[in-house]
Amino acid sequence: MDTARQLLRLMRPHQWLKNAFVFAGLLFSHTWANGPLVLRVAQAFVAFCCVSSVVYILNDWRDRAADAQHPVKRRRPLASGAISPLQALLLAGVLLAAGAALAHANGVLLILLALYVALNLAYSWRLKHVPVVDVSIIASGFMLRLLAGTVAVGIPPSRWLLLTGLFIALFLGFSKRKAETFYEPEQQRAVLEHYPAALLDTYIAATMTATVITYGLYATSIEAMQQHGERLVYTVPVVIFGMLRYAYQVHRGRGEDVSRDLLRDPWILAAGVAWLLIFLAP
């Protein structure tokens, strides 16, 4: 039982929250009552959960020796010895096969999953040390999820949705780097040497502004008015509040783990619930 729990920890299921980006196209296209379409999007979501866990496992497998010397990461299943390298690789193989099986009937989804794995392995092995490129790859992962939930399942992608998704993904990526600057020096990523505090603040402000402007333009566009009525207009203050609150948490040293930190703050959770209530209002 302990081995099963450690294997589950190795998969990092709390990170699967990021894969909820797959459902954005379904939500904004108002097609959640289309049973077959919902099933295809759900399959894409589970497939991304599988392959994202593969990336985390391979990353931990590669870094297990260095993680064992880290004051926090040494508690990870591979670094602590709770899981053997062979067990980790076998689990990664099973998950990769499961992800491919879920997407086998959809060539576009298979390509997007392959791109996701390739980009993230390149990130883990080398590109996480290259300033701006590192965050761009993090953002590309979110964009691939968005595309998987639209193009791959036959939902026409909105240019506004893609632009807003890009900017918010960059905002989250640079916020992650900012939060990591609050670590002790020996725990910080090497790439942070190339990110002066003022530069990170500029990047965060720029991407937050771009997100708010793009979302605001989308909410007031003819396209959105025809499809959603005026309800999106009323969500703009909620989006602004949520981003400001998240930026506040980042400057308190939180934000390194997006999935956990979005669920940890009750005000951000309340903003998310408020957004859904406004958007789904009859």
Buried (B, 14 or more C-beta within 10 A) or exposed (E): EEEEEBBEBBBBEEBBBBBBBBBBBBBBBEBEEBEEBBEBBBBBBBBBBBBBBBBBBBBBBBBBEEBBEBEEBBEBBBBBEBBEEEBBEEBBEEBBEBBBEBBEEBEBBBBBBBBBBEBBBEBBEEBBBBBBBBBBBBBBBBBBBBBBBBBBBEBEBBEBBBBBBBBBBBBBBBBBBBBBBBBEEEEBBEBBEEBEEEBBBEBBEBBBEBBBEBBBEBBEBEEBBEEBEEBBBBBBEBBBBBBBBBBBBBBEEBBBBBBEBBBEBEBBEBBBEBBEEBBEEE
